[in-house]
């Protein structure tokens, strides 16, 4: 099993070490785990010390002389993969539950038609305190449908079949902060089966920087482009789903405090439930 992990200079060394520890603590043999590590530009010595501590798990390291971004670094790591059957994603500050890899591999073995699965998650703050649960659709049809208005698979929860990358077109494109959304949309449009484990297998770090990254006109415009293109491809030119795409753009330009409240509001969740019940395009 391969784990694609990237780290860069702005990552917190303590949280990064915790993320590595959670991979080391998986309840499967460490001999079956290979971390492919991308170091994107210069990093502080504390991060290098964490790499040294977990050197037995790190199979290969690629270093970028300068920061080139997540998408390009992940693509380099994908090209470095060897004979692994399954490929996982992990982020430098999130925590994988000890049973994550075992549960997701079992799911992929039981469902050979699925190319990529994610998992349910729990949001945590910088100190690791729980903030609330994240619940995602589990079956392919619901995931494909929900892609018109949300990202239904958390990037750091990905578990994929290695053979997926035999297609050179299955790579990340450099949509800053939206690489994962574009990636999973293209998988869906190409006919690959997607899923989410019903188990809560990831602690997803939600700190101040998380909401700061969400307030961005450039990110909002990229999302508008991606969602609009997906809606056009799956629902046609006349769909109420376009309203969600423009609402997301609005969320990217309002004050951070407002966005924080709206993100966790019951109104947002009610609107998502209404959209889930809307009739699908035949």
C-alpha positions in Angstrom: 0.0 0.0 0.0 1.3 3.4 -0.9 0.6 6.7 0.9 0.9 10.0 -1.0 1.9 12.7 1.5 3.1 16.2 0.8 4.6 18.7 3.2 5.8 22.3 2.7 7.3 25.1 4.8 4.0 26.5 6.2 2.9 23.2 7.7 3.0 22.9 11.5 5.8 20.5 12.5 3.9 19.2 15.5 0.7 18.5 13.5 2.8 17.0 10.8 4.4 14.6 13.3 1.0 13.7 14.6 -0.1 12.9 11.0 2.9 10.6 10.5 2.3 9.0 13.9 -1.3 8.2 12.8 0.0 6.4 9.8 2.5 4.5 11.9 -0.3 3.5 14.2 -2.4 1.8 11.6 -3.6 -1.7 12.7 -1.9 -3.4 9.8 1.6 -4.5 9.3 4.0 -1.5 8.7 5.8 -3.7 6.2 2.8 -3.2 3.9 3.0 0.6 4.0 5.1 2.8 1.8 5.0 6.5 2.3 5.8 8.5 -0.9 6.8 11.9 0.5 6.8 15.1 -1.5 8.7 18.0 0.2 7.5 21.1 -1.6 10.3 23.6 -1.2 12.3 24.4 1.9 11.0 23.1 5.2 12.1 23.8 8.8 14.4 21.5 10.7 11.5 20.3 12.9 9.8 18.8 9.8 13.1 17.1 8.7 13.4 15.7 12.3 9.9 14.2 12.0 10.9 12.6 8.6 14.0 11.1 10.3 11.9 9.8 13.1 9.6 7.9 10.7 12.2 7.1 8.2 11.3 3.4 8.3 7.9 4.1 6.8 9.1 6.6 4.2 9.8 4.6 1.0 10.7 7.4 -1.3 11.3 11.2 -1.0 11.0 13.8 -3.7 12.3 17.3 -3.0 11.3 20.4 -5.0 13.9 23.1 -4.9 11.1 25.6 -4.7 7.4 25.4 -3.9 5.5 24.2 -7.0 2.2 23.3 -5.5 0.2 20.3 -4.4 -1.0 19.1 -7.8 2.4 19.0 -9.5 4.0 17.4 -6.4 1.4 14.7 -6.2 1.8 13.9 -9.9 5.5 13.4 -9.4 4.8 11.0 -6.6 2.3 9.1 -8.7 5.0 8.6 -11.3 7.2 7.2 -8.6 4.7 4.5 -7.6 5.9 0.9 -7.9 3.9 -2.4 -7.5 1.4 -1.3 -4.8 -2.2 -2.4 -5.2 -3.8 0.5 -3.3 -2.9 4.1 -3.0 -3.9 6.4 -0.1 -3.8 10.1 0.3 -2.9 11.8 3.6 -2.4 15.4 4.5 0.3 16.9 6.7 -2.1 17.9 9.6 -4.9 15.4 9.6 -5.2 12.2 11.7 -6.1 8.8 10.2 -7.9 6.6 12.7 -5.9 3.3 13.4 -8.4 1.2 11.4 -8.6 3.5 8.4 -6.4 1.7 5.9 -7.7 -1.8 6.9 -11.3 -0.7 6.6 -10.9 1.0 3.2 -8.9 -1.8 1.7 -11.6 -4.3 2.8 -14.2 -2.0 1.2 -12.3 -2.0 -2.1 -11.8 -5.7 -2.0 -15.5 -6.3 -1.3 -16.5 -3.9 -4.1 -14.1 -4.5 -7.1 -16.1 -2.0 -9.2 -15.1 0.9 -7.1 -12.0 2.9 -8.1 -11.8 5.4 -5.3 -13.4 5.7 -1.9 -13.3 8.2 0.9 -14.7 8.1 4.5 -16.7 9.9 7.0 -14.8 12.3 9.2 -14.7 14.3 12.4 -13.5 17.9 12.4 -10.9 18.8 15.0 -9.2 22.0 16.0 -5.5 22.7 16.3 -5.4 21.0 19.7 -7.3 17.9 18.5 -10.6 18.8 20.2 -13.6 17.6 18.3 -15.7 20.2 16.5 -18.4 18.1 14.8 -18.9 15.3 12.4 -18.7 15.4 8.6 -21.2 13.0 6.9 -20.9 12.2 3.2 -22.9 10.0 0.8 -21.7 6.5 0.5 -23.0 5.2 -2.8 -21.8 6.1 -6.2 -25.1 7.6 -7.5 -25.5 9.9 -4.5 -21.9 11.0 -4.8 -22.1 11.8 -8.5 -25.3 13.7 -7.9 -23.9 15.7 -5.0 -20.9 16.7 -7.0 -23.1 19.4 -8.6 -23.1 21.4 -5.3 -20.4 20.1 -2.9 -17.2 18.1 -2.7 -18.5 14.7 -1.4 -15.2 13.0 -0.8 -12.5 14.5 1.5 -9.2 14.5 -0.3 -7.1 13.2 2.7 -9.5 10.3 3.0 -8.9 9.0 -0.5 -8.1 5.3 -1.0 -7.6 4.3 -4.7 -6.6 1.4 -6.8 -3.1 1.7 -8.2 -4.2 0.7 -11.6 -6.3 3.9 -11.8 -3.1 5.7 -12.6 -2.2 3.4 -15.5 -4.2 6.0 -17.5 -1.9 9.0 -17.9 -4.9 11.2 -18.1 -5.7 10.4 -14.4 -3.6 13.1 -12.8 -4.1 16.2 -10.8 -4.5 19.5 -12.5 -3.2 22.7 -10.9 -6.5 24.3 -9.7 -5.2 25.9 -6.6 -7.2 24.6 -3.5 -9.5 22.8 -5.9 -7.3 20.1 -7.2 -9.3 17.4 -5.5 -12.7 18.7 -6.6 -11.5 18.7 -10.2 -9.9 15.3 -9.8 -13.0 13.5 -8.5 -15.3 15.3 -11.0 -13.2 14.1 -13.9 -13.3 10.5 -12.5 -17.0 10.7 -12.3 -17.4 12.0 -15.8 -15.1 9.3 -17.1 -17.4 6.7 -15.6 -15.2 5.5 -12.7 -17.2 4.2 -9.7 -16.8 6.2 -6.5 -17.7 5.6 -2.9 -17.3 6.5 0.8 -16.9 4.1 3.7 -19.7 4.6 6.2 -17.1 4.5 8.9 -15.6 7.6 10.5 -12.0 7.1 9.7 -10.4 10.6 9.6 -9.9 13.5 12.0 -9.9 16.5 9.7 -8.0 19.5 11.0 -10.1 22.7 10.9 -8.0 25.6 12.2 -7.9 29.4 11.5 -6.0 28.8 8.2 -8.7 26.5 7.0 -11.3 29.3 7.0 -8.7 31.9 5.8 -8.2 29.7 2.7 -11.9 29.6 2.0 -12.1 33.4 1.6 -10.7 33.9 -1.9 -12.2 35.4 -5.0 -9.7 33.5 -7.2 -10.7 30.2 -5.5 -14.4 31.1 -5.8 -14.0 31.7 -9.6 -12.2 28.4 -10.0 -15.0 26.6 -8.2 -17.6 28.4 -10.2 -15.9 27.2 -13.4 -15.7 23.6 -12.1 -19.2 23.3 -10.7 -20.8 25.0 -13.8 -18.9 22.7 -16.1 -20.0 19.6 -14.2 -23.6 20.8 -14.0 -23.6 21.5 -17.7 -22.2 18.0 -18.4 -24.6 16.1 -16.1 -27.8 18.3 -15.9 -27.8 20.5 -19.0 -27.9 24.3 -19.4 -31.1 24.8 -17.4 -30.8 23.5 -13.8 -31.4 25.1 -10.4 -28.0 23.6 -9.3 -26.3 26.6 -10.9 -27.7 28.7 -8.0 -25.5 26.7 -5.7 -22.4 27.4 -7.8 -23.0 31.1 -7.5 -23.8 30.9 -3.8 -20.4 29.2 -3.3 -18.8 32.2 -5.1 -20.6 34.5 -2.7 -19.2 32.5 0.3 -15.7 33.1 -1.0 -15.9 36.9 -0.8 -18.0 37.6 2.3 -16.2 38.4 5.6 -14.5 35.4 7.2 -16.7 35.6 10.3 -19.8 35.4 8.2 -18.5 32.5 6.2 -17.6 30.6 9.4 -21.1 30.9 10.7 -22.8 30.1 7.4 -20.5 27.1 6.9 -21.7 25.5 10.1 -25.3 26.8 9.9 -28.4 24.7 9.8 -29.6 26.7 6.8 -26.7 25.4 4.7 -27.5 21.8 5.6 -31.2 22.3 4.9 -30.5 23.7 1.5 -28.2 20.7 0.8 -31.0 18.3 1.8 -33.4 20.1 -0.5 -31.0 19.7 -3.4 -30.4 16.0 -2.6 -34.2 15.4 -3.1 -34.5 17.3 -6.4 -35.1 15.1 -9.4 -32.1 14.1 -11.4 -31.6 14.6 -15.1 -32.3 11.5 -17.2 
